[in-house]
Amino acid sequence: MGFNSRPLVLSALKFGLDVVAIDYWGDQDLKNKIKNLIVIKDRMAKTDVDTSELLISAARDAFKEFPNLEGILVGSGLDDRSDLWGKLNNLAPVFGNTPIAIKEVRNVLNLFKEARKKKISCPFTQLVSTLTEAKTIGKDINFPLILKPFSGGGGINIRIAYNTDDLESKYLEISQLTKNNRVYLQEFIEGQDISTMVLSTGKESKVISLNEQLIGLNEVNSPSTFTYCGNIIPLDTTKEATQNIEESSLKLAQLFKLKGINGIDFVLKDNNPYLMEINPRFPGTFELLENILETNLLNIHLDACFGILPTKSYPYLKYGIKMVVFSRENYTLPDLSYMKDIYDIPFPGTIANTGSPICTVQIFGKNKKTIMEKGLKKINEIYSKCSE
């Protein structure tokens, strides 16, 4: 279950599991693969309840209809609601992190405090709850500085301020958008956006991949400078950076006793990774990496949840790029299902407003430059078709 559960569902089906899926979008390439699907978007039109609560409500409905379900796998959508993870555990075991671990890693100030004790670099960060406080704290941080919502993910509603007037307008903007006066002010670390996928038993951990993150990509009409737009795997970097990234990732996984597959975001500056956040569930690199490693990641996730780490290594067999394509204008979407290399395919007639996601492109090959070129060509084909 999750905001986009399709990659996880397909992995579970390949692994031979019987699946009931809960997904926000209910795209073609999910609906066509699974019989039992609850689509959250269909429920949104009938209520003012937020997406997180609707996911839990849908889970309860699924267990009423299918009382023999044995466990729950969680993707994105519940990162900042550790209380709801507890409610899920009351329905059936969640194969992943405990609600306590979720709460600890998603509390940014606590995360950075504990990480610094392990000599992991973190940006200077403060939580403010008034404009006056924001201006006062802002003086202690060099401009430009970052403003982040109290909760959320995917780079949504993150802003950058270049001076005091900018700080005031951005703080008010985020407060209004999120309906929450609590906003993080954060030192701006200029570097390369990267992430890792880590596999953990709660005691032992293993880094599965180092990933380049695509953030604020103009080619896909990213809605903002900080919006998550995809990944390139593997990350090409120095041996020193690789060692530092892996060491920091393993320290964090063991510090918070993470279980299963988790994602950790960093900004890499001068071979030094600065911690940004931990995503304590299946990250957006899941499907891309399954194809690159040619391995069922759900299999090793479940093994890790039961205390078993693989002894074998998982070499990168090729490069892979994933790009989220965002709408350039208000589109009534055509049928895109005939196109190769696209995923999360909406049904024809779906309305995609400017800045909303249309679909995902994934390309694989032996050469990084080639897959990037093929990916951009595919994106232009999608925009061309949507504009007809």
C-alpha positions as CSV (number, residue, x, y, z in Angstrom):
1,M,0.0,0.0,0.0
2,G,1.1,3.6,-0.6
3,F,0.9,6.7,-2.8
4,N,2.4,4.7,-5.7
5,S,2.3,1.0,-4.9
6,R,2.6,-0.3,-8.4
7,P,6.4,-1.2,-8.3
8,L,5.9,-3.0,-5.0
9,V,2.8,-4.8,-6.2
10,L,4.5,-6.1,-9.3
11,S,7.5,-7.3,-7.3
12,A,5.1,-9.1,-4.9
13,L,3.3,-10.8,-7.8
14,K,6.6,-11.9,-9.3
15,F,7.5,-13.3,-5.9
16,G,4.4,-15.4,-6.0
17,L,2.4,-13.6,-3.3
18,D,-1.4,-13.1,-3.3
19,V,-1.9,-9.3,-3.2
20,V,-4.5,-6.8,-2.3
21,A,-3.3,-3.4,-3.4
22,I,-4.1,0.1,-2.1
23,D,-2.9,2.8,-4.4
24,Y,-3.6,6.5,-4.8
25,W,-3.6,6.7,-8.6
26,G,-4.9,3.3,-9.9
27,D,-3.0,3.6,-13.2
28,Q,-3.5,1.4,-16.2
29,D,-0.4,-0.7,-15.6
30,L,-1.5,-1.5,-12.1
31,K,-5.2,-2.1,-12.7
32,N,-4.4,-4.4,-15.6
33,K,-2.1,-6.6,-13.4
34,I,-4.1,-7.1,-10.2
35,K,-7.7,-8.1,-9.4
36,N,-8.0,-6.7,-5.9
37,L,-7.3,-2.9,-5.9
38,I,-8.5,0.0,-3.8
39,V,-7.9,3.4,-5.5
40,I,-7.6,6.3,-3.0
41,K,-8.1,9.0,-5.7
42,D,-11.7,7.7,-6.2
43,R,-12.4,8.2,-2.5
44,M,-10.9,11.7,-2.4
45,A,-13.8,13.2,-4.3
46,K,-16.2,12.0,-1.6
47,T,-14.5,13.3,1.5
48,D,-12.2,16.0,3.0
49,V,-10.1,13.4,4.9
50,D,-6.4,13.6,4.0
51,T,-4.6,10.9,2.0
52,S,-2.9,9.3,5.0
53,E,-6.1,8.7,6.8
54,L,-7.7,7.4,3.6
55,L,-4.9,4.9,3.2
56,I,-5.6,3.6,6.7
57,S,-9.4,3.5,6.1
58,A,-8.8,1.5,2.9
59,A,-6.5,-0.9,4.8
60,R,-9.3,-1.6,7.3
61,D,-11.7,-2.2,4.4
62,A,-9.3,-4.6,2.8
63,F,-9.0,-6.7,6.0
64,K,-12.8,-6.8,6.3
65,E,-13.1,-8.2,2.8
66,F,-10.0,-10.3,3.0
67,P,-9.6,-11.4,6.6
68,N,-6.8,-14.0,5.8
69,L,-4.3,-11.3,4.8
70,E,-1.0,-12.1,6.6
71,G,1.0,-8.9,6.4
72,I,1.3,-5.3,5.2
73,L,4.0,-3.7,3.0
74,V,4.1,0.1,3.1
75,G,5.4,2.5,0.4
76,S,5.2,6.3,0.4
77,G,2.4,8.3,1.9
78,L,2.7,7.6,5.6
79,D,6.3,8.7,6.3
80,D,5.3,11.4,8.9
81,R,2.4,9.5,10.5
82,S,4.0,7.0,12.9
83,D,0.7,6.9,14.7
84,L,-0.9,5.4,11.6
85,W,1.8,2.7,11.3
86,G,0.7,1.6,14.8
87,K,-2.9,1.3,13.6
88,L,-1.7,-0.8,10.7
89,N,0.2,-3.1,13.0
90,N,-3.1,-3.7,14.8
91,L,-4.5,-5.1,11.6
92,A,-1.5,-7.3,10.7
93,P,2.3,-7.3,11.0
94,V,3.9,-4.5,9.0
95,F,7.0,-6.0,7.3
96,G,9.3,-3.1,7.9
97,N,10.1,-0.5,10.5
98,T,8.4,-0.1,13.9
99,P,6.3,3.0,14.6
100,I,9.0,4.0,17.1
101,A,11.7,4.0,14.4
102,I,9.5,5.9,12.0
103,K,8.9,8.6,14.6
104,E,12.6,8.9,15.4
105,V,13.9,9.2,11.9
106,R,11.2,11.6,10.7
107,N,11.8,14.0,13.5
108,V,14.4,16.1,11.7
109,L,15.9,17.7,14.7
110,N,16.2,14.4,16.5
111,L,17.6,12.7,13.4
112,F,20.3,15.4,13.0
113,K,21.2,15.4,16.7
114,E,21.8,11.7,16.8
115,A,23.5,11.6,13.4
116,R,26.0,14.3,14.5
117,K,27.0,12.0,17.5
118,K,28.1,9.5,14.9
119,K,30.2,12.2,13.1
120,I,27.7,12.4,10.2
121,S,27.5,15.8,8.6
122,C,24.1,17.6,8.7
123,P,23.0,21.0,7.7
124,F,22.3,23.5,10.5
125,T,18.5,23.4,11.0
126,Q,16.0,25.0,13.3
127,L,12.2,24.7,13.6
128,V,10.3,28.0,13.8
129,S,6.6,28.6,14.4
130,T,6.2,32.3,13.9
131,L,7.4,34.9,11.3
132,T,9.3,36.8,14.1
133,E,11.1,33.6,15.1
134,A,11.9,32.9,11.5
135,K,13.5,36.3,11.0
136,T,15.5,36.0,14.2
137,I,16.8,32.5,13.4
138,G,17.4,33.5,9.8
139,K,20.0,36.0,10.9
140,D,22.1,33.1,12.3
141,I,22.1,31.3,8.9
142,N,23.9,32.6,5.9
143,F,21.7,33.4,2.9
144,P,20.6,31.6,0.8
145,L,18.8,29.3,3.2
146,I,16.2,26.6,2.7
147,L,12.6,26.6,4.1
148,K,11.0,23.2,4.5
149,P,7.4,22.3,5.6
150,F,7.1,20.5,8.9
151,S,6.1,17.3,7.1
152,G,5.9,16.0,3.6
153,G,8.2,14.5,1.0
154,G,9.2,14.6,-2.7
155,G,10.6,18.1,-2.4
156,I,7.0,19.5,-2.3
157,N,6.6,23.1,-1.0
158,I,10.4,23.5,-0.3
159,R,11.6,27.1,-0.9
160,I,14.9,29.0,-1.0
161,A,15.3,32.5,0.4
162,Y,18.1,34.8,-0.7
163,N,17.4,37.7,1.7
164,T,15.2,38.7,4.7
165,D,12.3,39.9,2.5
166,D,12.5,36.7,0.6
167,L,12.5,34.8,3.9
168,E,9.3,36.5,5.0
169,S,7.4,35.9,1.8
170,K,8.5,32.2,1.6
171,Y,7.7,31.5,5.2
172,L,4.2,32.9,4.7
173,E,3.7,31.0,1.5
174,I,4.7,27.7,3.0
175,S,2.5,28.3,6.1
176,Q,-0.5,29.0,3.9
177,L,0.1,26.1,1.5
178,T,0.5,23.6,4.4
179,K,-1.8,25.2,6.8
180,N,0.9,24.9,9.4
181,N,3.0,27.7,10.9
182,R,5.8,25.2,11.8
183,V,8.6,25.5,9.2
184,Y,12.2,24.3,9.2
185,L,14.9,26.8,8.4
186,Q,18.0,25.0,7.0
187,E,21.5,25.9,5.9
188,F,21.8,25.5,2.1
189,I,24.3,22.9,1.2
190,E,25.4,23.3,-2.5
191,G,26.3,19.9,-4.0
192,Q,25.1,16.8,-5.7
193,D,21.7,15.3,-4.7
194,I,22.2,11.6,-4.0
195,S,20.6,8.7,-2.1
196,T,21.3,5.2,-1.0
197,M,19.2,2.1,-0.6
198,V,20.1,0.2,2.5
199,L,19.0,-3.2,3.6
200,S,18.8,-3.9,7.4
201,T,17.8,-6.5,9.9
202,G,17.7,-4.1,12.9
203,K,21.2,-5.2,13.9
204,E,23.2,-5.6,10.6
205,S,23.0,-3.5,7.4
206,K,24.2,-3.6,3.9
207,V,24.2,-0.8,1.3
208,I,22.5,-2.1,-1.9
209,S,22.9,0.9,-4.1
210,L,24.2,4.5,-4.5
211,N,22.0,6.6,-6.6
212,E,22.1,10.0,-8.3
213,Q,18.9,12.0,-7.7
214,L,17.3,14.2,-10.3
215,I,15.8,17.2,-8.6
216,G,14.1,20.2,-10.2
217,L,14.7,18.9,-13.7
218,N,13.6,21.5,-16.3
219,E,13.3,18.8,-19.1
220,V,10.4,17.2,-17.3
221,N,8.8,20.5,-16.3
222,S,9.5,20.1,-12.6
223,P,7.0,22.2,-10.6
224,S,9.8,23.6,-8.4
225,T,13.5,23.7,-7.9
226,F,13.4,21.0,-5.2
227,T,10.8,18.6,-6.7
228,Y,11.9,14.9,-6.9
229,C,12.1,14.0,-10.6
230,G,13.8,10.6,-10.6
231,N,17.1,8.9,-10.4
232,I,20.1,7.6,-12.3
233,I,21.7,4.3,-10.9
234,P,24.5,3.7,-10.2
235,L,26.0,7.0,-9.0
236,D,29.3,7.8,-10.6
237,T,31.6,9.2,-8.0
238,T,35.0,8.9,-6.4
239,K,36.2,6.0,-4.2
240,E,36.5,8.4,-1.3
241,A,32.9,9.6,-1.7
242,T,31.6,6.1,-2.1
243,Q,33.3,5.0,1.1
244,N,32.0,8.1,3.0
245,I,28.5,7.6,1.7
246,E,28.4,3.9,2.6
247,E,29.8,4.5,6.0
248,S,27.3,7.1,6.9
249,S,24.4,5.0,5.5
250,L,25.4,2.0,7.6
251,K,25.8,4.1,10.7
252,L,22.3,5.5,10.3
253,A,20.7,2.2,9.6
254,Q,22.2,0.6,12.7
255,L,21.7,3.7,14.9
256,F,17.9,3.7,14.3
257,K,17.6,-0.1,14.1
258,L,16.0,0.1,10.6
259,K,14.5,-3.0,9.1
260,G,14.1,-4.1,5.5
261,I,14.7,-1.8,2.6
262,N,15.1,2.0,3.4
263,G,16.2,5.1,1.5
264,I,18.6,7.7,2.8
265,D,19.0,11.1,1.0
266,F,22.2,13.1,1.1
267,V,23.8,16.1,-0.6
268,L,27.4,15.3,-1.6
269,K,29.8,18.2,-1.3
270,D,33.6,17.7,-1.6
271,N,33.3,14.0,-1.2
272,N,31.4,14.5,2.1
273,P,27.7,13.4,2.3
274,Y,25.4,15.7,4.2
275,L,22.4,13.9,5.6
276,M,19.0,15.3,4.4
277,E,16.4,12.7,5.4
278,I,15.7,9.1,5.9
279,N,12.7,7.5,4.0
280,P,11.9,4.6,6.3
281,R,10.1,2.5,3.7
282,F,10.5,1.3,0.0
283,P,12.1,4.3,-1.8
284,G,11.4,5.6,-5.3
285,T,14.4,3.7,-6.6
286,F,12.9,0.3,-5.9
287,E,11.7,-0.7,-9.4
288,L,14.6,0.9,-11.2
289,L,17.1,-1.0,-9.1
290,E,15.2,-4.3,-9.4
291,N,15.8,-4.1,-13.2
292,I,19.4,-3.0,-12.9
293,L,20.3,-5.8,-10.4
294,E,17.9,-8.3,-12.0
295,T,16.9,-9.3,-8.5
296,N,13.6,-9.5,-6.6
297,L,14.2,-6.9,-3.9
298,L,11.0,-7.8,-2.1
299,N,12.5,-11.2,-1.4
300,I,15.6,-9.8,0.3
301,H,13.5,-7.2,2.1
302,L,11.4,-9.9,3.7
303,D,14.4,-12.0,4.6
304,A,16.0,-8.9,6.3
305,C,12.8,-8.3,8.3
306,F,13.2,-11.8,9.6
307,G,16.9,-11.2,10.5
308,I,18.6,-12.6,7.4
309,L,21.0,-10.5,5.3
310,P,22.2,-11.8,1.9
311,T,25.8,-13.0,1.9
312,K,26.2,-12.4,-1.9
313,S,26.9,-9.0,-3.4
314,Y,24.6,-7.4,-6.0
315,P,26.7,-5.9,-8.8
316,Y,25.2,-3.3,-11.1
317,L,24.5,-5.0,-14.4
318,K,23.6,-1.8,-16.4
319,Y,22.7,1.8,-16.0
320,G,19.1,2.9,-15.4
321,I,17.4,6.2,-15.5
322,K,13.9,7.1,-14.1
323,M,12.2,10.4,-14.8
324,V,8.8,11.6,-13.6
325,V,7.1,13.6,-16.4
326,F,5.1,16.6,-15.2
327,S,2.4,18.3,-17.2
328,R,3.4,21.5,-19.1
329,E,-0.2,22.7,-19.3
330,N,-3.7,21.5,-18.5
331,Y,-4.0,18.3,-20.5
332,T,-6.7,15.8,-21.2
333,L,-4.4,12.8,-21.5
334,P,-4.5,10.5,-24.6
335,D,-3.8,6.8,-24.5
336,L,-0.1,6.4,-23.8
337,S,-0.2,2.6,-23.1
338,Y,1.3,1.8,-26.6
339,M,4.5,3.6,-25.8
340,K,7.5,1.6,-24.7
341,D,9.5,2.5,-21.6
342,I,6.8,4.4,-19.8
343,Y,5.2,3.4,-16.5
344,D,2.5,4.7,-14.1
345,I,0.3,5.1,-17.2
346,P,-2.9,7.1,-16.7
347,F,-6.2,6.1,-18.4
348,P,-7.2,8.1,-21.5
349,G,-9.3,11.1,-20.6
350,T,-7.5,11.7,-17.3
351,I,-7.1,15.4,-16.5
352,A,-3.5,16.4,-15.8
353,N,-3.2,20.0,-14.6
354,T,0.0,22.0,-15.1
355,G,2.7,20.7,-12.9
356,S,1.0,17.4,-12.0
357,P,2.6,14.1,-12.9
358,I,1.7,12.4,-16.1
359,C,3.7,9.2,-16.1
360,T,7.2,7.8,-15.5
361,V,9.9,7.0,-18.0
362,Q,12.5,4.3,-17.3
363,I,15.4,3.5,-19.7
364,F,18.2,0.9,-19.2
365,G,21.5,0.3,-21.0
366,K,25.3,-0.1,-20.7
367,N,26.0,3.6,-21.3
368,K,24.9,6.4,-19.1
369,K,24.9,9.1,-21.7
370,T,22.9,7.0,-24.1
371,I,20.1,6.2,-21.6
372,M,19.9,9.9,-20.7
373,E,19.5,10.8,-24.4
374,K,16.9,8.1,-25.0
375,G,15.0,9.2,-21.9
376,L,14.8,12.8,-23.0
377,K,13.7,11.7,-26.5
378,K,10.9,9.7,-24.9
379,I,9.8,12.6,-22.8
380,N,9.5,14.8,-25.9
381,E,7.4,12.1,-27.5
382,I,5.1,12.1,-24.5
383,Y,4.7,15.9,-24.6
384,S,4.1,15.8,-28.3
385,K,1.4,13.2,-28.0
386,C,-0.3,15.1,-25.1
387,S,-0.3,18.3,-27.2
388,E,-2.1,16.8,-30.2
